[in-house]
Amino acid sequence: MYVETGAEKHIPTTIFVDLEPTVIDEVRNAAYRQLFYPKQLISRKKDAANNFVKGHYNVSKEIVYLCLDRIRKLADNCTVLQ
């Protein structure tokens, strides 16, 4: 699904989230980086280091509300949400 901007540019309605920043930085620096809104690329400096409990209860708490807000904004802009 894509959103058409005023400049007739199509932006995918995706949100990339990762606690470890190198994966998201690859998207930010890739050849197609202009396809994505920077606000839809969410990462943090802290990594859970393959520790589920640390990622679930500590590190992810910092970004969960930010992610929900970004998802809410994308859903508000949809004409037919499925």
C-alpha positions in Angstrom: 0.0 0.0 0.0 1.3 3.4 -0.9 0.4 7.0 -0.1 0.5 9.6 -2.9 2.1 12.9 -1.9 1.3 16.3 -3.5 4.4 16.0 -5.7 2.9 12.8 -7.2 5.4 10.7 -5.3 4.4 7.4 -3.8 5.5 6.5 -0.3 5.0 3.0 1.1 2.9 2.8 4.3 5.5 0.9 6.4 7.1 1.4 9.7 10.5 -0.1 10.4 11.2 -0.7 14.1 14.4 -2.2 15.5 16.2 -1.8 18.9 19.5 -2.2 17.2 20.2 0.8 14.9 22.4 -0.8 12.2 19.6 -2.5 10.3 17.5 0.7 10.1 20.6 2.7 9.2 21.1 0.4 6.2 17.6 1.5 5.0 18.3 5.1 5.8 21.5 5.0 3.7 20.3 2.7 0.9 19.7 3.7 -2.7 15.9 3.9 -2.2 16.0 5.9 1.0 13.8 8.6 -0.5 10.9 6.2 -0.6 10.5 6.2 3.2 9.6 9.0 5.6 12.4 9.4 8.2 9.8 9.3 11.0 8.8 5.8 9.9 12.3 4.4 10.6 12.4 3.9 14.3 15.5 2.6 16.1 17.3 3.1 19.4 20.9 2.9 20.5 20.3 0.1 23.0 20.2 -3.5 21.8 18.6 -6.3 23.7 21.6 -8.4 23.0 19.5 -11.6 22.2 18.0 -11.3 25.7 14.2 -11.5 25.4 13.5 -10.3 28.9 15.7 -7.2 28.5 14.2 -6.4 25.2 10.6 -7.0 26.3 10.5 -5.4 29.7 13.2 -2.7 29.5 14.4 -1.5 26.2 11.2 -1.8 24.2 9.2 0.2 26.8 11.0 3.3 25.6 9.6 3.1 22.0 6.3 1.2 22.3 4.2 4.4 22.6 6.2 6.1 19.8 5.5 3.1 17.5 1.8 3.1 18.5 1.6 6.8 17.7 3.1 6.4 14.3 0.8 3.4 13.5 -2.2 5.5 14.6 -1.1 8.4 12.3 -0.8 6.0 9.3 -4.2 4.4 10.1 -5.8 7.9 10.3 -4.6 8.7 6.8 -6.1 5.6 5.3 -9.4 5.9 3.5 -10.1 2.1 3.6 -8.3 0.5 6.5 -8.2 -3.3 6.2 
